[in-house]
């Protein structure tokens, strides 16, 4: 297994450990405002061959009453 594939695999494992399975909503405060809602919080890839590229799109919704501003996104 090459180093890049191992890094991707470890990153996905870390992200899976951080995110719980199922749908989650996180209100900004109890006074209204944006509410970030993620329908699917994890993705498990099937085994791949070295050199293959993996991608997945997570759907993020704002179910609140004001704009949801996502200022930074990072990988684990």
C-alpha positions as CSV (number, residue, x, y, z in Angstrom):
1,X,0.0,0.0,0.0
2,X,1.6,3.3,-1.0
3,X,1.9,6.2,1.4
4,X,-0.7,8.5,-0.3
5,X,-3.4,5.7,-0.2
6,X,-2.6,5.0,3.4
7,X,-2.9,8.7,4.3
8,X,-6.3,8.8,2.6
9,X,-7.4,5.7,4.4
10,X,-6.3,7.0,7.8
11,X,-8.0,10.4,7.1
12,X,-11.2,8.6,6.3
13,X,-11.0,6.5,9.4
14,X,-10.4,9.7,11.5
15,X,-13.3,11.4,9.9
16,X,-15.5,8.4,10.5
17,X,-14.5,8.3,14.1
18,X,-15.4,12.0,14.6
19,X,-18.7,11.8,12.7
20,X,-21.4,9.6,14.0
21,X,-23.7,7.6,11.8
22,X,-27.0,9.1,10.8
23,X,-28.5,12.6,10.3
24,X,-27.4,15.4,12.6
25,X,-28.4,19.0,13.1
26,X,-26.4,21.6,15.1
27,X,-28.2,24.9,16.0
28,X,-26.0,28.0,16.3
29,X,-27.9,29.1,19.4
30,X,-31.2,28.6,21.1
31,X,-32.4,32.0,19.8
32,X,-32.7,31.0,16.2
33,X,-30.3,31.7,13.4
34,X,-28.6,29.1,11.1
35,X,-28.9,25.4,11.8
36,X,-26.5,23.2,9.9
37,X,-28.0,19.8,9.0
38,X,-26.0,17.0,7.5
39,X,-28.1,14.1,6.1
40,X,-25.3,11.5,5.9
41,X,-22.4,12.1,8.2
42,X,-20.1,9.3,7.0
43,X,-19.2,7.3,3.9
44,X,-17.4,4.0,3.7
45,X,-15.5,3.2,0.5
46,X,-15.1,-0.3,-0.8
47,X,-11.5,-1.5,-1.3
48,X,-9.7,0.2,-4.2
49,X,-6.6,-0.4,-6.2
50,X,-3.5,1.7,-5.7
51,X,-3.7,4.9,-7.7
52,X,-7.5,5.0,-7.9
53,X,-9.1,8.3,-6.8
54,X,-11.9,8.4,-4.3
55,X,-14.5,11.2,-3.8
56,X,-17.7,11.7,-2.0
57,X,-20.1,14.6,-1.7
58,X,-21.7,15.3,1.6
59,X,-25.0,17.3,1.5
60,X,-25.1,20.2,4.0
61,X,-28.4,22.1,4.5
62,X,-29.3,25.2,6.4
63,X,-32.6,24.6,8.2
64,X,-32.4,27.8,10.2
65,X,-33.9,31.3,9.8
66,X,-30.7,33.2,8.8
67,X,-27.8,32.7,6.4
68,X,-25.4,29.8,7.2
69,X,-21.8,31.0,6.5
70,X,-19.2,28.2,6.2
71,X,-15.9,30.0,6.6
72,X,-13.5,27.1,6.7
73,X,-13.5,23.4,5.8
74,X,-10.6,21.1,6.7
75,X,-9.9,17.4,6.4
76,X,-8.8,15.2,9.2
